[in-house]
Every structure is written in structure tokens, then in C-alpha cells.
């Protein structure tokens, strides 16, 4: 299964509560922090909530 490398590029400060919670649920804590997640519909939905705060890259 494909994996997604997710990097937080912008801060969650001043954003809506659900966007801040989504960042935390993804495991992102600060700008520049990177996590690798499985490519699943649940994760894609979370990423669709915060596309302006993260950068996503597919990893094999």
C-alpha cells in the first residue's frame, strides 16, 4: 500500500478548532514536522480539511 509523507508547512494558530484538531490527529505538532501515514480514505479526508497547512508527498 502507498504511504503518504505529510509535512506541516503552516501554523494552526488562528485556524478553526476542527483544523487544529485535524493537525493533532495526523500527529503534526509544529511547522516542519513530518509524519508518514498509510494512504487510506480516512487520512485523505483529514488532508482535505487542511490542504493549506500541509504538504503531501507519496512514498513507496
C-alpha positions as CSV (number, residue, x, y, z in Angstrom):
1,X,0.0,0.0,0.0
2,X,1.2,3.5,-0.8
3,X,2.3,5.7,2.1
4,X,2.0,9.5,2.4
5,X,4.7,11.7,3.7
6,X,2.9,14.7,5.4
7,X,4.8,17.8,6.3
8,X,3.2,20.7,8.3
9,X,4.1,23.9,6.4
10,X,2.0,26.5,8.2
11,X,0.8,27.1,11.8
12,X,-2.5,26.1,13.2
13,X,-2.7,29.2,15.3
14,X,-5.7,31.3,14.5
15,X,-7.3,28.5,12.5
16,X,-10.7,26.9,13.2
17,X,-10.8,24.4,16.0
18,X,-11.5,21.4,13.7
19,X,-8.4,22.3,11.6
20,X,-6.2,22.4,14.7
21,X,-7.7,19.1,15.9
22,X,-7.1,17.5,12.5
23,X,-3.4,18.5,12.6
24,X,-3.1,16.9,16.0
25,X,-4.9,13.8,14.8
26,X,-2.4,13.5,12.0
27,X,0.4,13.6,14.6
28,X,1.7,17.0,13.5
29,X,3.0,19.2,16.3
30,X,5.0,22.1,14.7
31,X,6.0,23.6,11.4
32,X,8.4,21.4,9.6
33,X,7.3,18.2,11.4
34,X,6.9,15.2,9.1
35,X,4.8,12.1,9.6
36,X,4.3,9.1,7.3
37,X,0.8,7.7,7.1
38,X,-0.8,4.9,5.2
39,X,-2.8,6.1,2.2
40,X,-6.4,5.4,3.4
41,X,-9.7,7.3,2.8
42,X,-9.7,8.5,6.4
43,X,-6.3,10.1,6.1
44,X,-7.2,11.6,2.7
45,X,-10.3,13.1,4.3
46,X,-8.2,14.7,7.1
47,X,-5.7,16.1,4.5
48,X,-8.6,17.6,2.6
49,X,-9.5,19.5,5.7
50,X,-6.1,21.2,6.0
51,X,-4.6,21.3,2.5
52,X,-3.4,24.9,3.1
53,X,-1.4,23.9,6.2
54,X,0.4,20.7,4.9
55,X,2.4,19.4,2.0
56,X,1.8,15.8,0.9
57,X,4.1,13.5,-1.0
58,X,3.7,9.9,-1.9
59,X,6.4,7.5,-0.7
60,X,6.9,3.9,-1.7
